[in-house]
């Protein structure tokens, strides 16, 4: 099977040449593209999530032989969460080669964080099935690169850190309120306000509610001196 020019170029960006090109085609095929979910990337995404998790757990253990589980867990979560997978997908321009149905195309599917993250995990699984675990490990280490080396000493996400800060002071968890939504339906922009029981508040804007909430929490932590 011969790959299209765009998928052949993607192989080069990825740094892996597939012996079985059908695996790559399946990895970039979203469920909106097929009527019966046999040839889409959902099953590969399920497998790729586990391969990514194993590689990251192994890498973190090797990087810091003295770190307790309490530090390793948030670092692990920071490396495998949806945002990290989507960021890596953007760096190799995975969105450009996704095979999407018409509805997903119209709604900006090539830029959607969830679709990018799932497809990135599917690609990892495709490499694993094509060439084995060592190849998948090498790919992940290459693509995640300095993210593994630079993962924060305390990599808790900002919302978790803010909630723990509030609870330690006897306050209720912070509230998150959508104060504005702009942009077209296929590329909305959200403004979220995070507010503590004490009245301290901060706002942030991002392309997804989750990102805006995280940014607002980070801004509020900075405001209260954390």
FENHU-V882697 format. One line per field, one symbol per residue. ss: DSSP state (2 for helix, 1 for strand, 0 for the rest). psi: psi as a letter, one per 30 degrees, with the letter a starting at -180 (. if undefined). A space follows every 50 residues. Layout:
ss->???
psi->???
This chain:
ss->00002222222222000000222222201022200000000222222222 22222222222220000022222222222202222222222002222010 02222200222022222222222222222220222222222222022222 00000002222222222200000011111111002220111111100000 11111100222222222222222000
psi->kklleeeeeeeeeegkkkeifeeeeefgjlfffkekifgageeeeeeeee eeeeeeeeeeeefjffklefeeeeeeeeffleeeeeeeeeegheefgkjl leeeefgheffkeeeeeeeeeeeeeeeeeegleeeeeeeeeeefbfeeeg kkejgkleeeeeeeeeefggllllkkkjfkklllefilkkkkkkklfffk llllklfleeeeeeeeeeeeeeegg.
